[in-house]
Amino acid sequence: MALQKPDEPVVGGASQSLSLSRRKLLSAGAGLAAAAAAGCSSTSGSSAGAGASKSGGKTTLRLMSWEQFLPAERAAWFKVVNEFKAAHPNINVTWTGFSAETYTADVITQAQAGKIDADVIMCTPELATTLILKYNLGVPLQSITNSLGLKPISAHSSFESNGNLYGLGVIDVSFALVYDERILSAAGISHPPANLDDWLSNTKTLTHKPQQFGTALFNTVASGLAWFNQLQNFPLAYGGVWAKGKTLMLESDPVIKGMQYWLDLLNASGLAGTSETALLKLIYGDRTPLWPQVAAGMGTLKTLAPKLYPNMKSAPFPFPGKKAAARLHPLIVLKTSSNVDAAMELVKWIVTPKNLYYVNTTNGYPIIPFSNFANFEPQYETFLKAQPWASGFLEGDFVGEGELFGDYVFAFAELSNIIMTNMSSAISGSVTVAQAMKTAQSQATQQLAHLL
């Protein structure tokens, strides 16, 4: 299993190691989709001639993504797109894009130059919100969900503007609290934490160094987004967000309380300073009974964590309203396309329940970001029942990155680095959490305004 395989592209120029977590789990399950389907046209990088073209009476759409570069995932995507082409003989689809490591930077470069060389684009949550709100490049897509009868989960609000929905999630990377039911029961804990006091108390009860550590929390800057993707949830514990519009909220009471609570959990677990690699070994060894984590790739734990997997369950975070972050990866139809109608047909085909079910379950993404999805795909309910650990991921009220970060989502990578660097000082004890957030607020205000 590769311990440094990148997670996903992010907005911003800062270089980060985007580790664990979902990409690492998914890379371990590469056998899920071993070979690309034959007959799919694919290109890498940008090329001359943006947008849909027509040749010999046939419309050609360009689909921009990073998926064609992922051996474990591309076969399912190729199959769905090839079936679209077979069902629409007047439309051809070619793949374009960049690898995950450079994807966002390369897309933003094209957006800054005035036009993205695609008709339909797959995005990370930060990139999607940036293209929709900052560059105004999207086409309203609610007609697609209306025609299919699908209800987007609440995290889609990050892709809304002026009452229109511009992005439809096709990959859901949402958070819940994963736990080992056996270990909790042996410690006299009959249910997962129902509130913040429970979580901290349970963490203390379950920590028995050096054998066991209550809650698995990444906490080193070298862990990159493995740390920040967990950490970003904690302002929600007190009803807060990192920013509202162009106003940073790092010194607000909910953010400071959320960061202090996270630090209390970390200290109670005894894991401060633990490297990502070492923490993963503890997780896979079933030595961290509580784990804030995403559902994507969890099926691979059957092999990676054979002691944990049979007893693994999940619950929503014990935050007010069961709030948690959902990193939705949507498709956007670009308004610069010369054939928007055909592009919308492609997006509708992908989001059609039987196709979205196939690509997600094949690629190890068990949670599909439409609240009534099971009404249209009967296999989905059966599939979820076969994943007894998945229930907590279905109970949360999910918040998108745009709601969590306001306009600072445009500078997500840079802001996350500033926050992590200053929280590292709080972990070491050299400053208080309040002091760390005050410094982070000042640095972010000075350094990131030009990116908004």
C-alpha positions as a LaTeX table, in Angstrom:
\begin{tabular}{lrrr}
\hline
Residue & $x$ (\AA) & $y$ (\AA) & $z$ (\AA) \\
\hline
Met1 & 0.00 & 0.00 & 0.00 \\
Ala2 & 1.47 & 3.32 & $-1.03$ \\
Leu3 & 1.78 & 5.62 & 1.96 \\
Gln4 & 2.30 & 8.77 & $-0.08$ \\
Lys5 & $-0.23$ & 8.46 & $-2.86$ \\
Pro6 & $-1.90$ & 11.86 & $-3.36$ \\
Asp7 & $-5.46$ & 12.31 & $-2.14$ \\
Glu8 & $-7.05$ & 14.78 & $-4.52$ \\
Pro9 & $-6.32$ & 18.08 & $-6.24$ \\
Val10 & $-6.98$ & 21.22 & $-4.24$ \\
Val11 & $-7.41$ & 24.91 & $-4.99$ \\
Gly12 & $-4.39$ & 27.14 & $-4.57$ \\
Gly13 & $-0.75$ & 27.22 & $-5.47$ \\
Ala14 & 0.65 & 25.87 & $-2.22$ \\
Ser15 & 2.18 & 22.44 & $-2.61$ \\
Gln16 & 0.78 & 19.92 & $-0.17$ \\
Ser17 & 1.08 & 16.23 & 0.49 \\
Leu18 & $-2.56$ & 15.23 & 0.15 \\
Ser19 & $-2.37$ & 12.00 & 2.00 \\
Leu20 & $-4.49$ & 9.27 & 3.45 \\
Ser21 & $-7.06$ & 8.73 & 3.57 \\
Arg22 & $-9.47$ & 8.09 & 0.84 \\
Arg23 & $-6.90$ & 7.78 & $-1.95$ \\
Lys24 & $-4.74$ & 5.55 & 0.20 \\
Leu25 & $-7.63$ & 3.31 & 1.08 \\
Leu26 & $-8.81$ & 3.23 & $-2.51$ \\
Ser27 & $-5.35$ & 2.58 & $-3.91$ \\
Ala28 & $-5.21$ & $-0.49$ & $-1.70$ \\
Gly29 & $-8.29$ & $-1.76$ & $-3.52$ \\
Ala30 & $-6.95$ & $-1.25$ & $-7.01$ \\
Gly31 & $-8.38$ & $-4.57$ & $-8.11$ \\
Leu32 & $-11.86$ & $-3.06$ & $-8.08$ \\
Ala33 & $-11.29$ & $-1.70$ & $-11.56$ \\
Ala34 & $-8.19$ & $-3.16$ & $-13.08$ \\
Ala35 & $-8.45$ & $-2.40$ & $-16.76$ \\
Ala36 & $-9.72$ & 0.47 & $-18.83$ \\
Ala37 & $-12.65$ & $-0.31$ & $-21.08$ \\
Ala38 & $-11.69$ & $-0.55$ & $-24.72$ \\
Gly39 & $-12.62$ & 2.13 & $-27.19$ \\
Cys40 & $-12.53$ & 5.19 & $-24.90$ \\
Ser41 & $-10.77$ & 8.17 & $-26.41$ \\
Ser42 & $-8.48$ & 9.82 & $-23.85$ \\
Thr43 & $-6.11$ & 12.73 & $-23.88$ \\
Ser44 & $-3.96$ & 14.39 & $-21.24$ \\
Gly45 & $-3.17$ & 18.02 & $-20.80$ \\
Ser46 & $-4.75$ & 20.85 & $-22.73$ \\
Ser47 & $-5.00$ & 21.14 & $-26.47$ \\
Ala48 & $-5.98$ & 23.68 & $-29.04$ \\
Gly49 & $-9.64$ & 24.21 & $-29.74$ \\
Ala50 & $-11.73$ & 24.59 & $-26.61$ \\
Gly51 & $-15.19$ & 23.20 & $-26.15$ \\
Ala52 & $-17.49$ & 20.98 & $-28.15$ \\
Ser53 & $-16.81$ & 20.64 & $-31.84$ \\
Lys54 & $-18.66$ & 19.11 & $-34.77$ \\
Ser55 & $-17.13$ & 16.86 & $-37.35$ \\
Gly56 & $-18.99$ & 14.83 & $-39.94$ \\
Gly57 & $-22.30$ & 15.77 & $-38.32$ \\
Lys58 & $-21.14$ & 14.49 & $-34.95$ \\
Thr59 & $-20.78$ & 16.64 & $-31.82$ \\
Thr60 & $-17.62$ & 16.07 & $-29.82$ \\
Leu61 & $-17.64$ & 16.89 & $-26.13$ \\
Arg62 & $-14.54$ & 17.25 & $-24.00$ \\
Leu63 & $-14.82$ & 15.84 & $-20.48$ \\
Met64 & $-12.13$ & 17.18 & $-18.14$ \\
Ser65 & $-11.16$ & 15.04 & $-15.15$ \\
Trp66 & $-8.32$ & 13.38 & $-13.27$ \\
Glu67 & $-10.12$ & 10.00 & $-13.19$ \\
Gln68 & $-8.58$ & 8.71 & $-16.41$ \\
Phe69 & $-5.20$ & 8.79 & $-14.67$ \\
Leu70 & $-6.34$ & 6.57 & $-11.77$ \\
Pro71 & $-5.90$ & 2.87 & $-12.64$ \\
Ala72 & $-8.24$ & 1.76 & $-9.82$ \\
Glu73 & $-11.12$ & 4.00 & $-10.92$ \\
Arg74 & $-10.95$ & 4.79 & $-14.62$ \\
Ala75 & $-12.49$ & 1.56 & $-15.97$ \\
Ala76 & $-15.86$ & 2.27 & $-14.36$ \\
Trp77 & $-15.88$ & 5.83 & $-15.66$ \\
Phe78 & $-14.87$ & 4.73 & $-19.15$ \\
Lys79 & $-17.66$ & 2.14 & $-19.17$ \\
Val80 & $-20.36$ & 4.68 & $-18.27$ \\
Val81 & $-19.11$ & 7.23 & $-20.82$ \\
Asn82 & $-18.75$ & 4.60 & $-23.55$ \\
Glu83 & $-22.34$ & 3.53 & $-22.92$ \\
Phe84 & $-23.41$ & 7.16 & $-23.30$ \\
Lys85 & $-21.69$ & 7.33 & $-26.67$ \\
Ala86 & $-23.36$ & 4.10 & $-27.78$ \\
Ala87 & $-26.76$ & 5.48 & $-26.76$ \\
His88 & $-26.07$ & 8.85 & $-28.43$ \\
Pro89 & $-24.39$ & 8.01 & $-31.77$ \\
Asn90 & $-24.41$ & 11.68 & $-32.75$ \\
Ile91 & $-22.21$ & 12.62 & $-29.77$ \\
Asn92 & $-18.58$ & 11.67 & $-29.20$ \\
Val93 & $-16.82$ & 12.22 & $-25.87$ \\
Thr94 & $-13.08$ & 12.65 & $-25.45$ \\
Trp95 & $-11.32$ & 12.77 & $-22.10$ \\
Thr96 & $-9.00$ & 15.60 & $-21.23$ \\
Gly97 & $-7.44$ & 16.84 & $-18.03$ \\
Phe98 & $-4.47$ & 16.49 & $-15.76$ \\
Ser99 & $-3.22$ & 14.21 & $-13.02$ \\
Ala100 & $-4.47$ & 14.85 & $-9.49$ \\
Glu101 & $-1.18$ & 16.40 & $-8.43$ \\
Thr102 & $-1.49$ & 19.37 & $-10.79$ \\
Tyr103 & $-5.16$ & 19.29 & $-11.71$ \\
Thr104 & $-6.44$ & 22.34 & $-9.88$ \\
Ala105 & $-3.49$ & 24.57 & $-10.67$ \\
Asp106 & $-3.75$ & 23.68 & $-14.36$ \\
Val107 & $-7.51$ & 24.29 & $-14.45$ \\
Ile108 & $-7.18$ & 27.63 & $-12.65$ \\
Thr109 & $-4.48$ & 28.68 & $-15.12$ \\
Gln110 & $-6.95$ & 28.09 & $-17.97$ \\
Ala111 & $-9.73$ & 29.91 & $-16.12$ \\
Gln112 & $-7.46$ & 32.91 & $-15.55$ \\
Ala113 & $-6.62$ & 32.90 & $-19.25$ \\
Gly114 & $-10.31$ & 33.20 & $-20.06$ \\
Lys115 & $-11.50$ & 29.75 & $-21.07$ \\
Ile116 & $-11.28$ & 26.18 & $-19.81$ \\
Asp117 & $-10.63$ & 23.68 & $-22.59$ \\
Ala118 & $-13.65$ & 21.49 & $-21.87$ \\
Asp119 & $-17.42$ & 21.27 & $-22.03$ \\
Val120 & $-17.95$ & 19.31 & $-18.83$ \\
Ile121 & $-15.52$ & 19.40 & $-15.92$ \\
Met122 & $-15.18$ & 17.25 & $-12.81$ \\
Cys123 & $-14.09$ & 19.28 & $-9.79$ \\
Thr124 & $-13.01$ & 19.00 & $-6.20$ \\
Pro125 & $-15.30$ & 21.00 & $-3.92$ \\
Glu126 & $-12.97$ & 24.00 & $-3.70$ \\
Leu127 & $-12.38$ & 24.11 & $-7.43$ \\
Ala128 & $-16.09$ & 23.83 & $-8.16$ \\
Thr129 & $-17.03$ & 26.71 & $-5.87$ \\
Thr130 & $-14.22$ & 28.80 & $-7.34$ \\
Leu131 & $-15.32$ & 28.23 & $-10.94$ \\
Ile132 & $-18.98$ & 28.88 & $-10.09$ \\
Leu133 & $-18.69$ & 31.90 & $-7.80$ \\
Lys134 & $-15.40$ & 33.55 & $-8.73$ \\
Tyr135 & $-15.28$ & 32.91 & $-12.48$ \\
Asn136 & $-19.02$ & 32.55 & $-13.16$ \\
Leu137 & $-18.46$ & 29.67 & $-15.55$ \\
Gly138 & $-21.34$ & 27.32 & $-14.76$ \\
Val139 & $-24.67$ & 26.48 & $-16.34$ \\
Pro140 & $-27.69$ & 25.85 & $-14.05$ \\
Leu141 & $-28.24$ & 22.11 & $-13.63$ \\
Gln142 & $-31.31$ & 21.81 & $-11.43$ \\
Ser143 & $-33.36$ & 20.82 & $-14.47$ \\
Ile144 & $-31.38$ & 17.55 & $-14.47$ \\
Thr145 & $-32.18$ & 16.62 & $-10.88$ \\
Asn146 & $-35.77$ & 17.77 & $-11.38$ \\
Ser147 & $-36.21$ & 15.50 & $-14.38$ \\
Leu148 & $-34.61$ & 12.56 & $-12.54$ \\
Gly149 & $-36.48$ & 13.26 & $-9.31$ \\
Leu150 & $-33.26$ & 13.33 & $-7.28$ \\
Lys151 & $-32.86$ & 15.47 & $-4.15$ \\
Pro152 & $-29.28$ & 16.77 & $-3.72$ \\
Ile153 & $-27.96$ & 16.58 & $-0.15$ \\
Ser154 & $-27.50$ & 19.87 & 1.69 \\
Ala155 & $-23.78$ & 20.16 & 0.94 \\
His156 & $-24.74$ & 21.04 & $-2.64$ \\
Ser157 & $-25.52$ & 24.54 & $-1.34$ \\
Ser158 & $-21.84$ & 25.34 & $-1.94$ \\
Phe159 & $-22.56$ & 25.06 & $-5.66$ \\
Glu160 & $-25.54$ & 27.42 & $-5.64$ \\
Ser161 & $-25.71$ & 31.04 & $-6.74$ \\
Asn162 & $-28.73$ & 33.30 & $-7.15$ \\
Gly163 & $-31.08$ & 30.40 & $-6.58$ \\
Asn164 & $-29.49$ & 28.15 & $-9.22$ \\
Leu165 & $-27.55$ & 24.92 & $-8.73$ \\
Tyr166 & $-24.40$ & 24.75 & $-10.87$ \\
Gly167 & $-22.73$ & 21.52 & $-9.73$ \\
Leu168 & $-24.03$ & 17.97 & $-9.25$ \\
Gly169 & $-22.06$ & 15.75 & $-6.89$ \\
Val170 & $-20.83$ & 12.49 & $-8.38$ \\
Ile171 & $-18.33$ & 11.57 & $-5.65$ \\
Asp172 & $-19.21$ & 12.07 & $-1.96$ \\
Val173 & $-16.39$ & 12.22 & 0.59 \\
Ser174 & $-18.33$ & 12.97 & 3.77 \\
Phe175 & $-17.34$ & 12.54 & 7.42 \\
Ala176 & $-18.68$ & 10.52 & 10.33 \\
Leu177 & $-17.25$ & 8.99 & 13.50 \\
Val178 & $-16.07$ & 5.42 & 12.88 \\
Tyr179 & $-15.77$ & 3.25 & 15.98 \\
Asp180 & $-15.01$ & $-0.30$ & 17.10 \\
Glu181 & $-18.20$ & $-1.51$ & 18.78 \\
Arg182 & $-16.41$ & $-4.40$ & 20.49 \\
Ile183 & $-13.82$ & $-2.21$ & 22.18 \\
Leu184 & $-16.41$ & 0.32 & 23.32 \\
Ser185 & $-18.57$ & $-2.44$ & 24.78 \\
Ala186 & $-15.62$ & $-3.99$ & 26.62 \\
Ala187 & $-14.96$ & $-0.58$ & 28.19 \\
Gly188 & $-18.57$ & $-0.33$ & 29.39 \\
Ile189 & $-19.58$ & 2.15 & 26.70 \\
Ser190 & $-22.95$ & 1.10 & 25.32 \\
His191 & $-23.26$ & 3.56 & 22.44 \\
Pro192 & $-21.12$ & 5.96 & 20.43 \\
Pro193 & $-20.72$ & 9.53 & 21.74 \\
Ala194 & $-23.98$ & 11.47 & 21.73 \\
Asn195 & $-22.48$ & 14.85 & 22.64 \\
Leu196 & $-19.13$ & 16.58 & 23.05 \\
Asp197 & $-18.74$ & 15.60 & 26.69 \\
Asp198 & $-19.31$ & 11.95 & 25.77 \\
Trp199 & $-16.67$ & 12.04 & 23.04 \\
Leu200 & $-14.01$ & 13.53 & 25.31 \\
Ser201 & $-14.94$ & 11.26 & 28.21 \\
Asn202 & $-14.94$ & 8.16 & 26.00 \\
Thr203 & $-11.58$ & 9.15 & 24.55 \\
Lys204 & $-10.08$ & 9.31 & 28.04 \\
Thr205 & $-11.66$ & 5.99 & 29.01 \\
Leu206 & $-10.40$ & 4.27 & 25.87 \\
Thr207 & $-6.82$ & 5.56 & 26.05 \\
His208 & $-4.36$ & 3.10 & 27.55 \\
Lys209 & $-0.91$ & 4.08 & 26.34 \\
Pro210 & 1.05 & 2.58 & 24.73 \\
Gln211 & $-1.42$ & $-0.13$ & 23.75 \\
Gln212 & $-4.48$ & 1.93 & 22.83 \\
Phe213 & $-5.26$ & 5.54 & 21.94 \\
Gly214 & $-8.83$ & 6.83 & 22.22 \\
Thr215 & $-9.38$ & 8.89 & 19.05 \\
Ala216 & $-7.31$ & 8.77 & 15.86 \\
Leu217 & $-6.44$ & 12.38 & 15.02 \\
Phe218 & $-3.84$ & 13.37 & 12.46 \\
Asn219 & $-1.89$ & 16.32 & 13.81 \\
Thr220 & 1.32 & 17.03 & 11.92 \\
Val221 & 1.79 & 19.51 & 9.08 \\
Ala222 & 3.52 & 16.74 & 7.13 \\
Ser223 & 0.21 & 14.84 & 7.14 \\
Gly224 & $-1.25$ & 17.59 & 4.92 \\
Leu225 & $-4.92$ & 17.17 & 4.17 \\
Ala226 & $-5.14$ & 13.95 & 6.18 \\
Trp227 & $-4.95$ & 16.35 & 9.12 \\
Phe228 & $-6.85$ & 19.33 & 7.78 \\
Asn229 & $-9.75$ & 17.37 & 6.35 \\
Gln230 & $-10.44$ & 16.11 & 9.88 \\
Leu231 & $-9.69$ & 19.43 & 11.54 \\
Gln232 & $-11.97$ & 21.48 & 9.28 \\
Asn233 & $-15.03$ & 19.86 & 10.90 \\
Phe234 & $-14.45$ & 21.14 & 14.43 \\
Pro235 & $-15.83$ & 24.70 & 14.22 \\
Leu236 & $-19.15$ & 22.94 & 13.52 \\
Ala237 & $-19.00$ & 21.56 & 17.08 \\
Tyr238 & $-19.95$ & 25.04 & 18.29 \\
Gly239 & $-21.99$ & 26.22 & 15.33 \\
Gly240 & $-19.09$ & 28.02 & 13.65 \\
Val241 & $-17.44$ & 28.28 & 10.25 \\
Trp242 & $-13.97$ & 29.36 & 9.14 \\
Ala243 & $-15.19$ & 32.33 & 7.12 \\
Lys244 & $-18.38$ & 34.05 & 6.00 \\
Gly245 & $-18.05$ & 35.61 & 2.59 \\
Lys246 & $-14.86$ & 37.67 & 2.64 \\
Thr247 & $-14.83$ & 37.83 & 6.46 \\
Leu248 & $-12.45$ & 35.45 & 8.20 \\
Met249 & $-13.81$ & 33.98 & 11.44 \\
Leu250 & $-10.63$ & 32.41 & 12.84 \\
Glu251 & $-10.81$ & 34.50 & 16.02 \\
Ser252 & $-14.51$ & 33.87 & 16.54 \\
Asp253 & $-15.65$ & 32.11 & 19.68 \\
Pro254 & $-16.96$ & 28.98 & 17.88 \\
Val255 & $-13.70$ & 28.47 & 15.96 \\
Ile256 & $-11.52$ & 28.93 & 19.04 \\
Lys257 & $-13.74$ & 26.60 & 21.07 \\
Gly258 & $-13.72$ & 24.05 & 18.26 \\
Met259 & $-9.95$ & 24.11 & 18.01 \\
Gln260 & $-9.58$ & 23.86 & 21.78 \\
Tyr261 & $-11.95$ & 20.89 & 21.86 \\
Trp262 & $-9.98$ & 19.20 & 19.08 \\
Leu263 & $-6.76$ & 19.79 & 21.06 \\
Asp264 & $-8.38$ & 18.38 & 24.20 \\
Leu265 & $-9.30$ & 15.23 & 22.26 \\
Leu266 & $-5.76$ & 14.98 & 20.92 \\
Asn267 & $-4.18$ & 15.35 & 24.34 \\
Ala268 & $-6.61$ & 12.86 & 25.87 \\
Ser269 & $-5.64$ & 10.36 & 23.15 \\
Gly270 & $-1.92$ & 10.81 & 23.74 \\
Leu271 & $-1.14$ & 11.08 & 20.03 \\
Ala272 & 0.41 & 14.56 & 19.74 \\
Gly273 & 3.34 & 14.50 & 17.33 \\
Thr274 & 2.49 & 11.05 & 15.92 \\
Ser275 & 3.39 & 10.79 & 12.25 \\
Glu276 & 0.82 & 9.88 & 9.65 \\
Thr277 & 2.50 & 6.56 & 8.95 \\
Ala278 & 2.60 & 5.63 & 12.63 \\
Leu279 & $-1.02$ & 6.63 & 13.14 \\
Leu280 & $-2.16$ & 4.57 & 10.17 \\
Lys281 & $-0.46$ & 1.53 & 11.70 \\
Leu282 & $-2.37$ & 2.13 & 14.93 \\
Ile283 & $-5.65$ & 2.49 & 13.04 \\
Tyr284 & $-5.12$ & $-0.65$ & 10.99 \\
Gly285 & $-4.01$ & $-2.50$ & 14.13 \\
Asp286 & $-7.36$ & $-1.68$ & 15.81 \\
Arg287 & $-5.68$ & 0.42 & 18.48 \\
Thr288 & $-7.70$ & 3.63 & 17.97 \\
Pro289 & $-11.34$ & 2.81 & 18.79 \\
Leu290 & $-12.71$ & 6.19 & 17.63 \\
Trp291 & $-11.81$ & 7.63 & 14.22 \\
Pro292 & $-13.25$ & 10.68 & 12.39 \\
Gln293 & $-13.14$ & 9.48 & 8.81 \\
Val294 & $-14.79$ & 9.42 & 5.40 \\
Ala295 & $-16.68$ & 6.44 & 3.98 \\
Ala296 & $-14.75$ & 6.32 & 0.72 \\
Gly297 & $-12.53$ & 3.26 & 0.53 \\
Met298 & $-13.63$ & 1.81 & 3.86 \\
Gly299 & $-14.34$ & $-1.55$ & 2.28 \\
Thr300 & $-10.59$ & $-2.06$ & 1.85 \\
Leu301 & $-10.26$ & $-2.20$ & 5.65 \\
Lys302 & $-11.56$ & $-5.76$ & 5.47 \\
Thr303 & $-8.05$ & $-6.64$ & 4.35 \\
Leu304 & $-6.04$ & $-3.76$ & 5.84 \\
Ala305 & $-7.61$ & $-3.88$ & 9.32 \\
Pro306 & $-8.97$ & $-7.41$ & 9.83 \\
Lys307 & $-9.47$ & $-6.96$ & 13.59 \\
Leu308 & $-11.32$ & $-3.66$ & 13.21 \\
Tyr309 & $-13.51$ & $-4.38$ & 10.21 \\
Pro310 & $-15.90$ & $-7.02$ & 11.67 \\
Asn311 & $-16.74$ & $-4.69$ & 14.58 \\
Met312 & $-16.63$ & $-1.38$ & 12.70 \\
Lys313 & $-19.65$ & 0.91 & 12.94 \\
Ser314 & $-20.22$ & 4.61 & 12.38 \\
Ala315 & $-22.24$ & 7.42 & 13.92 \\
Pro316 & $-22.73$ & 11.05 & 12.98 \\
Phe317 & $-20.44$ & 13.50 & 14.72 \\
Pro318 & $-21.93$ & 14.47 & 18.12 \\
Phe319 & $-22.13$ & 18.09 & 17.01 \\
Pro320 & $-25.26$ & 20.27 & 17.08 \\
Gly321 & $-27.61$ & 19.14 & 14.31 \\
Lys322 & $-25.22$ & 16.27 & 13.46 \\
Lys323 & $-23.26$ & 18.67 & 11.24 \\
Ala324 & $-20.21$ & 17.44 & 9.36 \\
Ala325 & $-18.20$ & 18.37 & 6.29 \\
Ala326 & $-18.91$ & 16.69 & 2.97 \\
Arg327 & $-16.30$ & 17.05 & 0.26 \\
Leu328 & $-18.55$ & 16.74 & $-2.78$ \\
His329 & $-16.86$ & 16.36 & $-6.14$ \\
Pro330 & $-19.32$ & 17.60 & $-8.77$ \\
Leu331 & $-19.67$ & 17.83 & $-12.50$ \\
Ile332 & $-20.11$ & 21.30 & $-13.99$ \\
Val333 & $-21.26$ & 22.20 & $-17.49$ \\
Leu334 & $-19.21$ & 25.17 & $-18.64$ \\
Lys335 & $-21.15$ & 28.02 & $-20.19$ \\
Thr336 & $-18.29$ & 28.54 & $-22.64$ \\
Ser337 & $-19.22$ & 25.24 & $-24.31$ \\
Ser338 & $-20.48$ & 25.57 & $-27.85$ \\
Asn339 & $-22.95$ & 22.74 & $-27.22$ \\
Val340 & $-24.44$ & 23.10 & $-23.76$ \\
Asp341 & $-27.41$ & 20.85 & $-24.54$ \\
Ala342 & $-25.21$ & 17.88 & $-25.40$ \\
Ala343 & $-23.03$ & 18.56 & $-22.37$ \\
Met344 & $-26.09$ & 18.52 & $-20.13$ \\
Glu345 & $-27.17$ & 15.22 & $-21.68$ \\
Leu346 & $-23.80$ & 13.75 & $-20.70$ \\
Val347 & $-24.11$ & 14.98 & $-17.10$ \\
Lys348 & $-27.67$ & 13.67 & $-16.90$ \\
Trp349 & $-26.49$ & 10.28 & $-18.14$ \\
Ile350 & $-23.77$ & 10.08 & $-15.49$ \\
Val351 & $-26.10$ & 11.18 & $-12.66$ \\
Thr352 & $-28.87$ & 8.80 & $-13.76$ \\
Pro353 & $-29.17$ & 6.46 & $-10.74$ \\
Lys354 & $-28.17$ & 3.18 & $-12.38$ \\
Asn355 & $-25.00$ & 4.77 & $-13.78$ \\
Leu356 & $-24.06$ & 6.75 & $-10.69$ \\
Tyr357 & $-24.67$ & 3.68 & $-8.54$ \\
Tyr358 & $-22.42$ & 1.59 & $-10.75$ \\
Val359 & $-19.48$ & 3.99 & $-10.86$ \\
Asn360 & $-19.58$ & 4.78 & $-7.13$ \\
Thr361 & $-19.97$ & 1.27 & $-5.78$ \\
Thr362 & $-17.44$ & $-0.11$ & $-8.24$ \\
Asn363 & $-14.86$ & 2.51 & $-7.24$ \\
Gly364 & $-15.37$ & 2.22 & $-3.50$ \\
Tyr365 & $-17.51$ & 5.30 & $-2.77$ \\
Pro366 & $-20.49$ & 3.88 & $-0.86$ \\
Ile367 & $-22.33$ & 7.12 & $-0.06$ \\
Ile368 & $-24.15$ & 8.77 & $-2.98$ \\
Pro369 & $-25.02$ & 12.46 & $-2.47$ \\
Phe370 & $-28.76$ & 12.44 & $-3.17$ \\
Ser371 & $-31.02$ & 11.91 & $-0.19$ \\
Asn372 & $-33.68$ & 9.89 & $-2.01$ \\
Phe373 & $-31.30$ & 7.88 & $-4.20$ \\
Ala374 & $-32.54$ & 4.50 & $-2.95$ \\
Asn375 & $-36.02$ & 5.31 & $-4.28$ \\
Phe376 & $-34.65$ & 5.12 & $-7.81$ \\
Glu377 & $-31.96$ & 2.46 & $-7.51$ \\
Pro378 & $-33.29$ & $-0.60$ & $-5.62$ \\
Gln379 & $-29.84$ & $-2.18$ & $-5.36$ \\
Tyr380 & $-28.59$ & 0.74 & $-3.26$ \\
Glu381 & $-30.54$ & $-0.16$ & $-0.11$ \\
Thr382 & $-29.39$ & $-3.77$ & $-0.35$ \\
Phe383 & $-25.84$ & $-2.59$ & $-0.89$ \\
Leu384 & $-25.92$ & $-0.35$ & 2.19 \\
Lys385 & $-27.34$ & $-3.11$ & 4.37 \\
Ala386 & $-24.32$ & $-5.18$ & 3.42 \\
Gln387 & $-22.09$ & $-2.41$ & 4.83 \\
Pro388 & $-23.07$ & $-2.35$ & 8.54 \\
Trp389 & $-20.50$ & 0.36 & 9.18 \\
Ala390 & $-22.15$ & 2.82 & 6.78 \\
Ser391 & $-25.24$ & 3.92 & 8.72 \\
Gly392 & $-23.64$ & 6.90 & 10.47 \\
Phe393 & $-22.64$ & 8.40 & 7.14 \\
Leu394 & $-26.31$ & 8.52 & 6.18 \\
Glu395 & $-27.43$ & 10.40 & 9.30 \\
Gly396 & $-25.33$ & 13.56 & 9.17 \\
Asp397 & $-26.43$ & 17.00 & 8.03 \\
Phe398 & $-23.61$ & 17.76 & 5.65 \\
Val399 & $-21.98$ & 21.10 & 5.03 \\
Gly400 & $-20.06$ & 21.93 & 1.84 \\
Glu401 & $-16.69$ & 23.61 & 1.67 \\
Gly402 & $-18.19$ & 26.84 & 0.35 \\
Glu403 & $-20.34$ & 27.11 & 3.46 \\
Leu404 & $-17.43$ & 26.30 & 5.76 \\
Phe405 & $-14.89$ & 28.64 & 4.17 \\
Gly406 & $-16.86$ & 31.40 & 2.48 \\
Asp407 & $-14.85$ & 33.17 & $-0.22$ \\
Tyr408 & $-11.68$ & 31.79 & 1.34 \\
Val409 & $-12.52$ & 28.52 & $-0.34$ \\
Phe410 & $-10.75$ & 30.18 & $-3.31$ \\
Ala411 & $-7.56$ & 30.00 & $-1.21$ \\
Phe412 & $-8.26$ & 26.67 & 0.47 \\
Ala413 & $-4.74$ & 25.23 & 0.26 \\
Glu414 & $-3.08$ & 28.40 & 1.50 \\
Leu415 & $-5.54$ & 28.91 & 4.34 \\
Ser416 & $-5.25$ & 25.30 & 5.46 \\
Asn417 & $-1.46$ & 25.62 & 5.64 \\
Ile418 & $-1.73$ & 28.77 & 7.75 \\
Ile419 & $-4.17$ & 27.14 & 10.14 \\
Met420 & $-2.17$ & 23.93 & 10.49 \\
Thr421 & 1.11 & 25.77 & 11.03 \\
Asn422 & $-0.36$ & 27.86 & 13.82 \\
Met423 & $-2.22$ & 24.96 & 15.41 \\
Ser424 & 1.11 & 23.13 & 15.53 \\
Ser425 & 2.31 & 25.84 & 17.90 \\
Ala426 & $-0.76$ & 25.27 & 20.07 \\
Ile427 & $-0.08$ & 21.52 & 20.09 \\
Ser428 & 3.46 & 22.14 & 21.31 \\
Gly429 & 2.15 & 24.40 & 24.07 \\
Ser430 & 4.20 & 27.40 & 22.98 \\
Val431 & 1.00 & 29.41 & 22.43 \\
Thr432 & $-2.65$ & 29.06 & 23.39 \\
Val433 & $-5.29$ & 28.14 & 20.86 \\
Ala434 & $-6.62$ & 31.71 & 21.00 \\
Gln435 & $-3.15$ & 33.09 & 20.28 \\
Ala436 & $-2.67$ & 30.61 & 17.44 \\
Met437 & $-5.94$ & 31.64 & 15.83 \\
Lys438 & $-5.16$ & 35.33 & 16.26 \\
Thr439 & $-1.88$ & 34.87 & 14.41 \\
Ala440 & $-3.55$ & 32.75 & 11.74 \\
Gln441 & $-6.23$ & 35.40 & 11.23 \\
Ser442 & $-3.60$ & 38.11 & 10.80 \\
Gln443 & $-1.48$ & 36.05 & 8.39 \\
Ala444 & $-4.44$ & 34.94 & 6.29 \\
Thr445 & $-5.80$ & 38.49 & 6.07 \\
Gln446 & $-2.44$ & 39.83 & 4.88 \\
Gln447 & $-1.44$ & 37.00 & 2.58 \\
Leu448 & $-4.64$ & 35.75 & 0.94 \\
Ala449 & $-6.76$ & 38.79 & 0.08 \\
His450 & $-5.40$ & 38.89 & $-3.46$ \\
Leu451 & $-6.72$ & 35.33 & $-4.08$ \\
Leu452 & $-10.35$ & 36.19 & $-3.31$ \\
\hline
\end{tabular}
